[in-house]
Amino acid sequence: MRAFLLRLIALLSLAAPVQAFETTATSAWVYDVNTSTVLMAKNADVPIPPASMSKLMTLYMVFEALENGRLKLTDTLPVSTKAWQMGGSKMFVEPRDTPTVEQLIKGVIVLSGNDACVVLAEGLAGTEEAFARQMTERAKTLGLKHSVFKNSTGWPAEGHVMSAEDLGMLAMHLIHDFPQYYDDFSITEFRYMDRVPSNRFNRNPLLRLDIGADGLKTGHTQEAGYGLVGSAVQGGRRVIFVISGLASDTARAEESERIVNWAFRQFSMETLVPAGETVVEAPVWLGTRSRVGLTTKDGVNVLLPAGSRDQVKVEAVFESPIPAPIAKGDQIGRLVVSVPGTQDAITPLLASEDVPEAGFAGRMKGAVMRLGHKAVEAAGL
């Protein structure tokens, strides 16, 4: 264990000091996906008006319907008068149109079409109100704790709220659950019928920059301010972030770029324990072997802030001695890596081999040795 700690410190000694990120957003959440680490949170659990960022939940419901066969990308859906008359950002569908589900998805992602959202909601649930109730129930099962939906669009409505953390978690679900559809979030231009030629560009400002951005959704209302749910990948690392409450689209673009640069430059992912490597050997009680190696399933990757070597702590936690029998793969304890400014990285420690229970003679020998140790302890020797 001592050698392991020294190796960790050696990794940290090459880094420059990490700089805390101060954001002008009223709510923010930054997350490193590879290591499940929250890099920064500001009012992240406070329910706020999400504006068009809540369209991500509409899209989740649509993707789920495609997966279970209730919809096909080639299906066409009717355009109601309600959808046609929607204000705000539009795809500009008209009542005589029969757009495909694929077109409507792109209309939501690229054009932020409120009308496209209503067409999809009505196509799946009959009414937008019924669809909003379904959104709220599904959000609960996804673990979104602060999300209530009153419509499919994010149009201002009393009680229509999400938290920054919920929006980030929803982004993770979209990336993980529907990789076959996620590429649509990086589409920069989509034309529908050339009805309004200028209405074709994705509003996500990060997609125009060379920083690895590949999603997800902007939002803006007078009440909510300017916000963005973003994701970027650099060097195999994915960072998801949420900001809300910015004063302008320019401020949103600048703050988003600053967050991405900070997340990738001020933190680095390091492999502290390769998969299969023994972390520590633990004593065994009444087994055919006196010790068992403890390892991890996939190794230990942690996100290390620069310049924190004197504050990082690593601890293998397990009950000792471990009673036999032990099966390979049994969870024996956990490895806790405490990194300043982030949540502890906790990885299960697993037995690296089988250790059967000792026979009668072995158990008797172990019991005698145990009693001898206790007698020495009692005598204070």
Secondary structure by P-SEA (a helix, b strand, c coil): caaaaaaaaaaaccccbbbbbbbccccbbbbbccccccccccccccccccccccaaaaaaaaaaaaaaccccccbbbbbcccccccccccccccccccccaaaaaaaaaccccaaaaaaaaaaccccaaaaaaaaaaaaaaacccccccccccccccccccccaaaaaaaaaaaacccccccccccccccccccccccccccccccccccccccccccccccccccccccccccccbbbbbcccccccaaaaaaaaaaaaaaaaacbbbbbccccccccbbbbbccccccbbbbbbcccbbbbbcccccccbbbbbbbccccccccccccccbbbbbbbcccccbbbbbbcccccccccaaaaaaaaaaaaaaaaaaaacc
